[in-house]
Amino acid sequence: MKRIAITGVTGRLGGALARHHRALGHEVIALDRKALDLAQSDRLLDQLGALDFDALINPAGITGLEACEDEPELARRVNAGAPALMAVIC
């Protein structure tokens, strides 16, 4: 059994991945925005670093075109900056 951390579990893809891995018998660490806010990069390393997991799956992101156009810096932090920091932790 593996401990799998999954971001974006309130979204369709994240939720489906969490259900799938639970069905396979893995322990899922479900990370919604309240548990792990990808926009707050200053806290991300500490928050993820404190977790004990074997694998990290990151389906979270800002995907709406209008949301990305309206807030490009936020979209950059969540969609590019946060995954780069996650790679450092992994």
Phi and psi in degrees as GROMACS dihedral restraints (atoms count N, CA, C in turn):
[ dihedral_restraints ]
;  ai    aj    ak    al  type     phi  dphi    fc
    3     4     5     6     1  -106.4    20    10
    4     5     6     7     1   154.4    20    10
    6     7     8     9     1  -100.3    20    10
    7     8     9    10     1   114.5    20    10
    9    10    11    12     1  -116.0    20    10
   10    11    12    13     1   120.7    20    10
   12    13    14    15     1   -89.9    20    10
   13    14    15    16     1   130.2    20    10
   15    16    17    18     1  -129.6    20    10
   16    17    18    19     1   124.7    20    10
   18    19    20    21     1   -87.3    20    10
   19    20    21    22     1   163.9    20    10
   21    22    23    24     1    64.6    20    10
   22    23    24    25     1    33.8    20    10
   24    25    26    27     1   -70.8    20    10
   25    26    27    28     1   -10.5    20    10
   27    28    29    30     1   -87.2    20    10
   28    29    30    31     1    -9.1    20    10
   30    31    32    33     1   -86.3    20    10
   31    32    33    34     1   169.4    20    10
   33    34    35    36     1   -62.8    20    10
   34    35    36    37     1   -49.0    20    10
   36    37    38    39     1   -69.2    20    10
   37    38    39    40     1   -46.7    20    10
   39    40    41    42     1   -60.9    20    10
   40    41    42    43     1   -42.1    20    10
   42    43    44    45     1   -63.4    20    10
   43    44    45    46     1   -42.7    20    10
   45    46    47    48     1   -65.0    20    10
   46    47    48    49     1   -40.6    20    10
   48    49    50    51     1   -64.3    20    10
   49    50    51    52     1   -40.4    20    10
   51    52    53    54     1   -63.2    20    10
   52    53    54    55     1   -46.1    20    10
   54    55    56    57     1   -62.0    20    10
   55    56    57    58     1   -42.8    20    10
   57    58    59    60     1   -61.3    20    10
   58    59    60    61     1   -47.7    20    10
   60    61    62    63     1   -71.2    20    10
   61    62    63    64     1   -32.6    20    10
   63    64    65    66     1   -63.7    20    10
   64    65    66    67     1   -42.4    20    10
   66    67    68    69     1   -62.7    20    10
   67    68    69    70     1   -28.1    20    10
   69    70    71    72     1   -79.9    20    10
   70    71    72    73     1    -4.5    20    10
   72    73    74    75     1    95.3    20    10
   73    74    75    76     1     7.4    20    10
   75    76    77    78     1   -83.3    20    10
   76    77    78    79     1   152.8    20    10
   78    79    80    81     1   -84.6    20    10
   79    80    81    82     1   124.6    20    10
   81    82    83    84     1  -105.7    20    10
   82    83    84    85     1   128.4    20    10
   84    85    86    87     1   -97.9    20    10
   85    86    87    88     1   100.9    20    10
   87    88    89    90     1   -83.0    20    10
   88    89    90    91     1   119.6    20    10
   90    91    92    93     1  -114.5    20    10
   91    92    93    94     1    97.1    20    10
   93    94    95    96     1   -87.4    20    10
   94    95    96    97     1  -177.6    20    10
   96    97    98    99     1   -63.5    20    10
   97    98    99   100     1   -31.4    20    10
   99   100   101   102     1   -68.5    20    10
  100   101   102   103     1   -36.4    20    10
  102   103   104   105     1   -78.5    20    10
  103   104   105   106     1   -31.2    20    10
  105   106   107   108     1  -153.0    20    10
  106   107   108   109     1   100.2    20    10
  108   109   110   111     1   -88.7    20    10
  109   110   111   112     1   107.0    20    10
  111   112   113   114     1   -66.6    20    10
  112   113   114   115     1   -16.0    20    10
  114   115   116   117     1   -78.3    20    10
  115   116   117   118     1   -16.2    20    10
  117   118   119   120     1  -100.6    20    10
  118   119   120   121     1    76.7    20    10
  120   121   122   123     1   -62.9    20    10
  121   122   123   124     1   -26.8    20    10
  123   124   125   126     1   -66.8    20    10
  124   125   126   127     1   -21.9    20    10
  126   127   128   129     1  -103.4    20    10
  127   128   129   130     1   -15.5    20    10
  129   130   131   132     1   -60.2    20    10
  130   131   132   133     1   -46.6    20    10
  132   133   134   135     1   -59.9    20    10
  133   134   135   136     1   -44.6    20    10
  135   136   137   138     1   -66.3    20    10
  136   137   138   139     1   -44.3    20    10
  138   139   140   141     1   -65.3    20    10
  139   140   141   142     1   -49.0    20    10
  141   142   143   144     1   -71.3    20    10
  142   143   144   145     1   -37.0    20    10
  144   145   146   147     1   -62.5    20    10
  145   146   147   148     1   -25.9    20    10
  147   148   149   150     1   -78.8    20    10
  148   149   150   151     1   -12.9    20    10
  150   151   152   153     1   -89.9    20    10
  151   152   153   154     1   147.5    20    10
  153   154   155   156     1  -106.1    20    10
  154   155   156   157     1   105.9    20    10
  156   157   158   159     1  -139.9    20    10
  157   158   159   160     1   156.5    20    10
  159   160   161   162     1   -93.2    20    10
  160   161   162   163     1   -28.7    20    10
  162   163   164   165     1  -147.1    20    10
  163   164   165   166     1   151.4    20    10
  165   166   167   168     1  -126.3    20    10
  166   167   168   169     1   126.5    20    10
  168   169   170   171     1  -115.7    20    10
  169   170   171   172     1   128.8    20    10
  171   172   173   174     1  -120.8    20    10
  172   173   174   175     1    81.7    20    10
  174   175   176   177     1   -87.2    20    10
  175   176   177   178     1    -1.5    20    10
  177   178   179   180     1   -70.1    20    10
  178   179   180   181     1   148.9    20    10
  180   181   182   183     1   172.2    20    10
  181   182   183   184     1   166.3    20    10
  183   184   185   186     1   -93.5    20    10
  184   185   186   187     1   113.6    20    10
  186   187   188   189     1  -111.4    20    10
  187   188   189   190     1   -17.7    20    10
  189   190   191   192     1   -71.3    20    10
  190   191   192   193     1   130.1    20    10
  192   193   194   195     1   -57.6    20    10
  193   194   195   196     1   -46.8    20    10
  195   196   197   198     1   -63.9    20    10
  196   197   198   199     1   -40.2    20    10
  198   199   200   201     1   -62.9    20    10
  199   200   201   202     1   -40.8    20    10
  201   202   203   204     1   -68.0    20    10
  202   203   204   205     1   -38.1    20    10
  204   205   206   207     1   -71.0    20    10
  205   206   207   208     1   -37.8    20    10
  207   208   209   210     1   -72.0    20    10
  208   209   210   211     1   -34.7    20    10
  210   211   212   213     1  -132.7    20    10
  211   212   213   214     1    70.4    20    10
  213   214   215   216     1   -63.5    20    10
  214   215   216   217     1   -34.0    20    10
  216   217   218   219     1   -68.0    20    10
  217   218   219   220     1   -41.6    20    10
  219   220   221   222     1   -62.1    20    10
  220   221   222   223     1   -45.3    20    10
  222   223   224   225     1   -61.0    20    10
  223   224   225   226     1   -39.2    20    10
  225   226   227   228     1   -64.8    20    10
  226   227   228   229     1   -43.4    20    10
  228   229   230   231     1   -63.5    20    10
  229   230   231   232     1   -45.3    20    10
  231   232   233   234     1   -75.5    20    10
  232   233   234   235     1   -42.7    20    10
  234   235   236   237     1   -89.7    20    10
  235   236   237   238     1   -19.5    20    10
  237   238   239   240     1  -124.5    20    10
  238   239   240   241     1   -49.0    20    10
  240   241   242   243     1   -65.5    20    10
  241   242   243   244     1   -47.8    20    10
  243   244   245   246     1   -62.0    20    10
  244   245   246   247     1   -46.6    20    10
  246   247   248   249     1   -60.8    20    10
  247   248   249   250     1   -33.5    20    10
  249   250   251   252     1   -65.1    20    10
  250   251   252   253     1   -41.8    20    10
  252   253   254   255     1   -67.5    20    10
  253   254   255   256     1   -37.4    20    10
  255   256   257   258     1   -61.5    20    10
  256   257   258   259     1   -38.2    20    10
  258   259   260   261     1   -62.9    20    10
  259   260   261   262     1   -37.2    20    10
  261   262   263   264     1   -61.6    20    10
  262   263   264   265     1   -43.9    20    10
  264   265   266   267     1   -66.5    20    10
  265   266   267   268     1   -43.0    20    10
